[in-house]
Amino acid sequence: MSPSPVNAPPHVHTLLSSLHAKSLAQEAALTPDTFTDRSADSFHALMQDKFIALEQDKCEFVYQLLRATRATTVVEAGTSYGVSTIYLALAVARNASASRTKGKVIATEYEPGKATVAREHWNTAGEEIASVIELREGDLRETLKREDYNGVDFLLLDSGLPPPPLLCLRRFISVDAG
């Protein structure tokens, strides 16, 4: 196994490994029979307690992409339990420190229970990570209207959002976004 490209303290790597293992275990437990009821309400109820996390290699790739593009303002549409948000925050914190600016990860989450657990994960990861994350709870069509963002450097959108939420996000991306 090759060393991680992510620059983080050992306890953060341990936390991330644990969270990825839990996510993979949840995914492995899902079978086609799990999805027999195809209603939106049933699917929503089923996914309420699932990680829905990006795989570790994808998180590492996003981290490297953010570092390479020197992104300091990132929006994540749907943080779930905050796994990928940790990678985003690590990259943004390093980039902000290198450029002597303030960095921010604006994370959105619809499920209050997931938001609570995400905060716990970020606090476990440490102040460097937690301090750059601004969590907005609720429907992203509302939570992202609070401010007019100039120059979001990167948007992490790792789900199949229906058109209305997706359209509301495009105004937050700068022309030079990576």
C-alpha positions, 0 to 999 in steps of 0.5 A, a space after each residue: 500500500 502506498 503512503 497517503 498523499 494527504 498531509 494530516 496528523 496520525 490521529 486524523 489518518 486513523 479517524 479517516 481509515 475508521 470512517 471509510 471502513 464503516 462506510 464500506 461495511 454499510 455499502 457491503 450490507 446493501 443488496 438488491 433486495 434492500 431496494 425493493 420499495 422504490 418510493 422516494 420516501 422509502 429510499 430517503 428513510 433507508 439512507 438516513 443513517 448511511 455514510 454515503 461517503 466518497 471512497 478513500 482514493 476519490 477523497 485523496 484525489 479531491 484533496 490533491 486537486 484542491 492543493 494543486 489549485 490552491 482552493 481556499 473557498 469550497 462548497 460541499 453539497 451534502 456532507 453526510 457524516 463529514 468524511 470528505 469534508 475532513 479532506 476538504 478542510 485539510 486542503 483548504 487549511 493548508 492552502 490558506 496558511 500558505 497564502 496567508 488568507 482565510 479559508 472556508 469549507 461551506 458544508 451543507 447537510 439536510 439531515 440533522 442527525 448526520 450534521 450532528 455526527 459530522 460535527 463530532 467527527 470534525 471535532 475529533 479530527 481537531 481544531 485545524 479542521 473544525 475551524 475552517 468548516 461552516 456547516 449549514 443545515 437544511 435544504 441547500 436551496 435555502 442554506 446557500 442563499 444566506 450570502 453572496 459568495 464571490 469566487 467559490 474555488 471548488 464545488 464538491 457535488 458527489 450526488 445526483 441532485 435533481 435540477 432545481 438544487 443543481 441550478 442554484 449551485 452554479 452561481 457560486 462557482 467562479 469562472 476560474 474554478 478548477 
